[in-house]
Amino acid sequence: MILKKSIALLIAFYCLTVVQNIFPQTFGFGCLGFVGGYGGYSYQEFDAKGLNDYVSTYNLDNKDSLSSPMRKFGKAQGYRVGINFFRANIKGFILTTKGFYQALNEKNSASMITAQGTSNSTYQLNLTNWGLGLDLGTSIVGGLSWKVIDAAVLFNTVTFTNTLNLPGPTTVIKKYNNEKYVLGYSVGTGFILDIIEQYVSIEGLAGYTFFSIDKMKADDSAAEMPAVENSNQPMRNFIASGGFNAVIQLNVGFPL
């Protein structure tokens, strides 16, 4: 089902691009009138209800042994890289279609003192997504432009890794993944500042991302991630909802 939806969305974006050619507008390619590429820093907030309940229980169960408790999750950082496929000037507004790949992560650790020595637990969440989007912008003054709206459809995957380093050479690793790509979307606004007109610019974007991950499964079996450690009850609402997101990126255009 997800694959069918993905193919349909790709076709829709392609059709959008083709249809624009029937209008008497001025066309270019990329964010700066050429083929365009971009990359930069990305920040994402989210409500990890199920995961944070897991963390809270871990801290409570081990409170007498923990020298430093595990922090809760909800703020991931990483990078975004992408390509601007197409650009059209429509009555003073610039319409751009684009695609991108984004990789974010958040890692928290805790230390526990036992009779055998100190053990360290590390939880790492990796959120990756492919995105297809469009934005509509207009020039404000000089080299400054306003992106009135920036919208994208996201195909999300999540990996959660629990690493336990016990006293001595023993390390136990448990890895969980969501079963398939999960659809989401983002809406935002931002500004673009030209550094070298039509070639290099800096872009800032702020918005809100909508997505959720209900359950996670073990990487090496069909077992679901438990609601708490060593429990038979499966976790739900691993990530209950998305949240605020921001991107700062460098855009580079070059002629065909």
N, C-alpha and C positions, 0 to 999 in steps of 0.2 A: 504493500500500500504506500509506504513512504517513497519507494523507488518511483512508483507511478506519479505521485505528487511532485517529486523532484523533476521528472521529465516534463510534466505539464508546465511547471514554473519556468523551466529553461525555454520551452517553446514560446511561452507568453512573452518573455523578455526578448527573444529573437524577433517575434512578430512586432513588438513595440518598436524595435530598432528599424525594421524594414518599412513599417507604415509611415514613419517620419519622412521617408524619401518622397512621398507623394505630395508633400506640401512645399510651397515656394519659399523655403527658408535658406539661411546660410548655414552650411554644415561643416563640421570639422571632426577630428578624432582625438580622444584623450581629453584630459581636464584642461589642457592649455592649447587646444587646437591641433595637437599632434597625437601620435600614439603616446599614452601616458602610463607611467608606473608610479607607485608610491609605497612608502613604508614608514613605520613609526611605532610609538609607544601606545599601548592600549590598557585601559583600566576598567574593571567591571565589578559592580556590587551585586549581591544576590542574597536571598534568604534560604540558607541551607538548614531548614527546620529539622529534618530527619538526622542529618549528619551532626548538627549541633546538640541534639538530644543525646546522641551517641557519645559525644565529647563530654557533655555534662555528667552523664552516668559514669564514664571512665574516671573523671576527676573526683566524683563523690565516693566511688568504691575504693579508690586508692589514696584518699586524702591524707591518711596518716603516714604514707610512705613517700608521697611526692615531694621532691625538693623544688620542683617548678611544674605547675599544672599546665595542661594543654589549653591553648587559646582556641576560641571559637572561630569558625570560618564565615566568610562573607565578602572578602575583598581580594580579587585576583588581579594580577598584573602580567603583562607580556608584550607581544608585538603583533602588528598587523601588516601584511603586505598584499598588494593587489594591482589590478590593471583597470584603467578606464577604457571601455570598449568604444564608446560612441558619444559624440557631443553635438547638440543642435541649438542654434540661437533662434528662439521663438519669441518675437515681439519684445526683445529686450531681456528675456529670461533665458538662462542657459540650462538646458536639460542634459544630464549625463547619466549613462548606464555603466555599471561597473561590476566587478567581481573581486573577491578577496579571500584570503586565508588568515585566520587568527588563532594564536596559541597563547593561552593564559594559564597561570598556576598559582596556587597558594599552598605553603608548607608550614606546618606548626609541629613543635616537638615538646616532649615532657621527659623529665628525669625522675626515676624512682630508686630509692635506696632500700636494698634488701640485705638479708644476712649474708648472701653470697657476693654482694657488691652492688654497683650501680648499673641499672639497665636504662636504656633510652628508647623511647617510642617516637617515631616520626610518622605523621599523617601528611600525605601530599595529594592534593586535588589538581588534576589537569583538565582544563576545559578547552576544547578545540572546536572550531566551526568554520564552515565554508559559507560565504555569503554572496547573494546576488542582490544588487540594489540600484537605486536611482536617486538623484538629487536635483533640485531645482534652485537655481541661484540667480543673483543679479548684482551688477556692479554698483558700489556705493559712491566711491570717490577715488580717483587715482588708481593705485594698484590694490585697493581693498574691495573685496566682494563679500556679500552675505549669502550664505547657503540657507535659503528660506526654510527648506525641508530636506531632510536626508532620511530615506527609508530603505530598509533591507530585509530580505527573507534569509533566515539562518538555518543551517543544518548542523545541529550540535551533537558532540560526543563528549563523554566524561569518563575519566579513569581515576580511581581512588586507590592509593597504595599505602598499606599499613606495614611499616618496617620496625621490627623489635630487635634491638641489639642487646643481647643478654650478657652477663659477665662471662668473660672468656671469649672464645672464637665463634660462639653460636649467634646466628642471625636468622630470624624468622620473617618471611615476607608474605603478605597476603595482598592480592590485587583483585580489584573489582571494576567492572565496566557496565555501562548501560547497554542494552541489547542491540540497539540500532540507532540510526540518526533520528534526532528529535527536532521537529520543526519549531522555530521561534521567529520573532521579528523584532526590529528595532526602529525607533523613530527619533529624530533629533534635529538639531540646527547648529550652525557654526559660521566661521569666517575663514576667508582665504586671503593671504597677503602675498603679493608677488615680490619675489626677490630679484629674479631676472625675468622680465616680462615675456610671457609665452614659453618660457623654458623651465623655470624653477619657482616654486612657491611653498609657503608653509601654511598648513591648514589645522585648525582647531575645531573639534566637534564635541558636542555634549548632547546626551539624549537619554532614552530609557529603553531597556531591552526586556522583552517578554519571552520567557521560556520556563520550563519546569522539567525535572527529572524525577520520576516516581520511585523506581526501584533499580538496584544494582545487582549484578550476578558475578560470581567468582570467575576469575580468568581461566581456571583449570577445571571447572566443573559447572554443573547446573545449579549449584547451591546459591541462594540469594544472600546478600549481605544482611547480617542480623541487626535487629534494632539496637541491641547492646552486645558487648563482647560476650562470647560463649553462651548465646541465647539461641533458641530455636524459632523465635518470633522474627519474621522478616521485616526489614526496614521499609517504610513508605515515606514519601515526600523527602527523598534525599536532598533535592533542591526544590523547594516549594514554589519559588518565583524568582524572576530576574530583578533588575533594579537599575540604578543610575550607571551610565557608562560614559567614558570620555576617551577621545583619541587625539593625539598630536602627531602629525605626520608630515613628511617631506614629499612633495609632488615633483616629478621630473617629466618633462615632455621632450620628445625628439621627433624630427620629421621622418616620414617614411622613406 
